[in-house]
């Protein structure tokens, strides 16, 4: 009994020391003093969680630690200590045979839907409430697959509502950033392939034509709550129109959108396949490119010159090239674009382009986001670089690096666990065994 009491006192001191250190770092002496007073008057660790971790990749790209205790309090990481700390009152998770790393981040998803042969008709058969329930179910699948944060670049108001519900703890799901979409008439992002009188009912107030109108649309999207602006500088595969995949937004429209967004504190990301549209978007100040199919070495230099990020979404290309249910216009583009995306990623990586993990899930199945990792490795990225793209790089890309992306003190306790080292086999990420978000366990023990 004496040994047990001594262990508790030593552990108590170490826990308190780590907790005070984080309080000092985030709030200064006053916050630390309050924490100390609270701990002295409430001599309990019932609200601490200790994960006994066999291996921890706390900061992907840095050394993996062995035989560690991850200390969690109030939904945040307090610290990581050598050895397996014991405490009679704290919740202890035995993961001595597990590999832990930060929750994964998908920079390009569409939570509201999942493509299928009847997808176009669902615009007419589903009520908004049906779509909301679908989005909630897809958010849960995403979280359970180990993705604790996403950027939804579909961007309707319902996604903002879902994000608020998740943040309030009403629904299980990842952290969600949502875009506001700005499209030109007839461009990718608009509905196509139906009678003109039907299409009129699907016009969005953020559709625009010309520089001044695109400024208006951008400002409106931000007014309506957009965390970022999503545009389509080129045509797209799944637009049911023979408009190709080259540049569609004019240079002056691109510049106007970036200027309007920047002046209101938002970044712009561009769906772009054709080299002309990628290059034009980068030169206009767009900070990231979704897809990037036809980029080349010259384009890679533009990425580096303008400090932009590529979100490759190879999984989407590999998915659509297998679909035989697409209408003729989309089928032709899918067969041209899909097979090129793996080579695109290989070229981008070889040329030093910054790559953030993103899948375009909603084209592929929700919950299968991690399949992108296999394509990243096939394209020449190391397993560690692929993981880093889905944690450190993605957290910076979606502007959430102060709270997620690593397991450092003060950040959200967004943690996943595997039963083997993904650096040896990246497919381990397809079957995540433990998921914690904000200190709450959603999967595993």
N, C-alpha and C positions, 0 to 999 in steps of 0.2 A: 504493500500500500504506500509506503514511504517513497519507493521508486516511482510509482505512478504519480504521486503528488509532485515529486521533483521534476518529472518530465513535463507535467502540466505547467509548472511555474516557468521553466526554461522556455517552453513553447509560447506561453503567454507573453513573455518579454519580447520574443522574436516577432510575434504577431503584432504586438503594440508598436514596436520599433518600425516595422514595415508600414503599418497603417499611418503612423505619425509622419513618416517620410513622404507618403503620397499626399497627405493633407497639407504639408508644407509646400509641396511642389505645385499644387493646384490652387491653394488659397492663402498661403502665407502663415505667419505666426498665429494670428487670431483664430483661424480655422483649426490649426493644429492644437492650440490650447483648449478649444472647445471639445475637440475629439478626446484629448487627454482627460478632461474633466468628466466627459461622458463615460469613458472606460473605467475611471476610478470609482464612479458611482454605480456602474452597471457591470460588475465583474463577471462577464459572461461572453462566451464566444459562440453562442447558439446561432448567431447570424453570420458566422464565417463558414466558408466552404473551403476545404483543403483537397486538392486533387493530387494524389500520389502518382506521379507520372514517370513511367519508365524512360521515355524520351520526349523532349519538348523542342519543337522548332519555333521558338518564341518570336524571332525576327527572321522570316524566310530570306535566305541568302547569307545568313550568319551561322555560326556553329550550332549544331544540335546538342542540347544539354541532356545528360543522363541522370537518372535517379534524383528527381526534383520534386518539390512541392509547389504547386501553383496555389497562391493564396487569393481568395476571392471574398469581397465584402461589399455589400450594397450594390451588387450588379457589376462591379468593376474589379479589374485585376489590381491587387495591392502590391504583389511582388512575386518573385520566384526564388525559392530558397533551396540550397543544397540539402540532399537527404530527404527522408520521409518524416515530416513533422507529425507529432501526435497531439491530440487535444480531446479531452473527454466530452466537451460540449459542442465543438464544431462538427459540421457535417463532413465526413471523410469519404472520398470516392477512391476506391482502389483501382488505379490504372497502372500498376507496376509493369504490366505486360503490354501497355498501350503506347501509341505514338500520338502526341497532341500537337496541334498547330492552330493558327488563327482561323476563324470562320472564313469561308470562301466568299468571293464577291463576283457577281456576274454583271458586267457593265452594259449589257444589251439584252433585255427581255421584253416580252409582251404578256403580261399576266392575265389580260382579259379573255384570251382565247387560245385555241390550239388548232392549227390548220388541219382540215379534213375535207373529203370530197364535197360535203354539204356546207362548207364554211361560208361561201358567198350568200347562200340562202338564209343563213342564221342571222344576217343583218335584218331580215324581214320577219323571221319567226320568233326570235328571242326578245323578251321584254328586258328593259334595263336592269330589272331586279335579277333576272336569270344571269345576265352578264356579271353582275356584282357577285353573285354566289360562285360563279365559275372562277372569277378572279381570286376570291377568298380561298377556294379549294386549291388553286394553282400556287398561291402564296404558301400554303401549308406544305405542299409537295416540295416546293423549292427549299424551304427551311429544313425539312426532314432529309433532304439530300446533302445538307451541309453548307448551303449557301445562306449566310446570315445577313447579307445585304445585296441589293440589286438596284440597277438603274433601269426604270421602265421608260423606254423611248417611244411607247405608243401614246402615252400622255393625256388621255381624256380626264375630265374632272373625277370620274369614278375611281381612278387610281389614287388621286389625292385623298379621297375619302377612305380608301383602303389603308393608305399609309397612316392616316390619323387613327384609324381603328386599331391597327397593329401597335402603334406607339402608345395607345391608351391601354393596351393589354386586353382588348376585347376579343382579338383573334390572334392565332399563332401565325407568324410570318416573318420575313426578313425586314430589315430596315429598307425603306423604299424611297428612292428619289424619282421624281416623275417629270418628264419633259412637257413642254408646250410645243406643238408641231406647227410649223409654218410651211405651207405648200403653195405652189403656183398652179394656175388653172391647167388641168389635164396632166399634171406631173405626178410622179410617184408620191403616194400618200393620199391621193384622192381616190374615190371609188370610180371604177371604170367597168365597161362591159354591159351596161344596162341601158334602157331607153332614156333619152334626154330628160323626159318629164319625171322619171324616177330619180335620176341623178341629182336633179334640182333639190330634192328633199335631203340630200346628204352633203350639201355645201356647208363648209365650216366657216365661221367668221374670221378664222386666221388664214384662209386662202387669200392669196394676193397676186398682183401683177404690177410690175414696175417698182422702182426703188422706193418711192414715197409710200405706196400702198404696203410694201413689205415692211417698212418701218412701223406703220400703223399696226399691222398684224403681229409683229414681234412685241410691241408694247402691250397689246391686248393679251397675248399669251402670258406675259409676265404678270399683268394685272390679275389674270385668272389663276395665278398660283404656280406657274412653271418654275421648277428648280433650274432648268436649263432649256435652251432652245434646240429643237431637232428640226433639221431641214433635209431636203432631198436635192442635192445639187445635180444628180443624174437620174436617169430612169431606173426602174427597178424590175426585178425578175417577176414578182408576183402581181404587178400591175397588169390587168387584162387589157393591154393595148400594144399595138405595134409601134411603140415610140422609142425602142432601143434602150441602151444602157449608157449612152453618152451624156454630156453636159446638157442640162435643161434650164437651170436657173442662170440668168445672165450675170455677168461680172458685177454690174452695178447693183443688182438685187442682192447678191451675196455680200457686198460691202455694206449696203444699207442695213441688212439684218445684223451683221456683226457689230456695226457701230451702235445700233439701237440697243442690242442686248448688252454690250459692254458698258454703255452709259447707265444701265440699270443693274449692273452687278451680276450679269449672267454670262455664261459661256455658251458657245454654239458648237454642236456636233453635226456632222453631215453624213447622211447616207450617200455613198458614192461608189460606183463601180468603174466607170470609164476614167482613163487617165486624165482626160481634159477637165472633167468635173472635179476630180480629186485635186489636181494642181491649182485650179481656179479657187477652190474652197480654201486651200492652205494659204494661198497668196492673199486672200481676203481677210485672213485672221481667224478662220475656224480652228478650234483647238483640238479636234479629234475627228477621225474618219471612221465611219462604220463600213465594214466590208473591204473596200480598197482593192477590188479584184484585179484591175489592170494597171496597178502601180508598177513602176520600173525603177531603175537605179537613180535616175534623175529625180523622180518623185520622192525617193527615200531621202535624198539630200534636202528636199524641201521640208520634209517632216522634221529633220534635225535643225534646219535653219530657223523654222518658225516654232520650234519646241512643241510639236504636236504629237498626238498619240494615235496609234492604230488599234482599232478593236476589230479583229479579223473575222470572227463568226464563221469559221470554216465548217462547223457542224451544220449550219444552215445550208451551205452550198452542197455538202455531201448528202443532205436530206432531200432537197428538192430535185436533184438530178435523178432520183429513184422514183419520183412520182409520175404515174401515167394518167392521172386524173385531171391534170391541169388543162385549161383551155389552150388552143394552139399557140396564141401569142406568148403566153407564159411558159409553155412547155419548151418552145424553141430557145428562149432566153435561159431557162434552167439548164438545158443541155450544153449551152455555150459557157455559162458562168460557173456552174457548180464544179466541174473538173479542174478549173484554173485556180481555185482558192487555196489549195494546199501548196502549190508552187508559189503563189503570191506570198503566203506567210513565210515560206523558206527564204525567199528573196528579201523580204522585209527584215527578217531576223539577221540574215547574213550581212545586211547593210546597216545594222545598228539602229533600226527604228524602235522607238519605245512602244512596247506592246502591252495593252491591258486586256485581261481576259473578258471575253464576251461571246455570246452564243447565238443570239436572235431566237432564243427559246420562245415557243409559241408557234414558230415554224417547226422546230423539233419539239419533242414531247417535254412537258414540264416534269422536273424531277430527274431528267437525264442530262442535265447541264454539264456534268463532269466528263461526258464523252469528248468534249472539246480538248481536254488535256491530252488525250491519246493522239489527236491530230497535231497538237503543238509539238509533242515529242517526235512524231513522225516527220515533222517539218524541220527538225534539227535543233529544237530547243532542249536544253537539259531539263530533267524533272524538276530540279530546284528553280530554274528560271521560269518554268511554267507555273509553279506554285507561287512564286514571287509575283508573276503577272496577275494572279487572282487574289492577291493579298496586298502587299506593299504598293505595287504600281496601281492596281485598281482603286485602292482607297484614296490615293492621291488624285487619280483621274476623276473620281466622282465627288471629290472635295469633302471627304469624310475621314481623312487620315489622322485628324486629331483625336478621333474616338474609336476607330477600328483599324484593322490591317496588320497589327502586331499584338503580341501579348506583353506589352510593356505597362508599367505601373500607371494607373489613372485611366487606362482605356477600358472600353466595354469588355466584359467577360464573355466575348463571343469566341467559343472554343469548339473545335471538333476533334474527335478521337478515332483512330484507326487501329486495327489489330496487327498491322505490319507497316513497315517504313515505305512511304510512297516514292522515295528516291530510288528504291530498288525496283519498284513496279508501280508505275503511275496509275494503273487500273485499280489500285486500292481505293482511290478516291471515288470510284463508282459505287462503293458500298461502305458508306460512313457508318460507324458503329455508335458514335456518341455525338450529340449536338447540344451545346449550351449557347444561349443567347441572353445577354444581359444578366448572367448569373442564374438563369432559369434553365433547368434541364428539360429538353423536349424529346430527346431520344437517348436510350441507354441508361446505365446506372453509374 
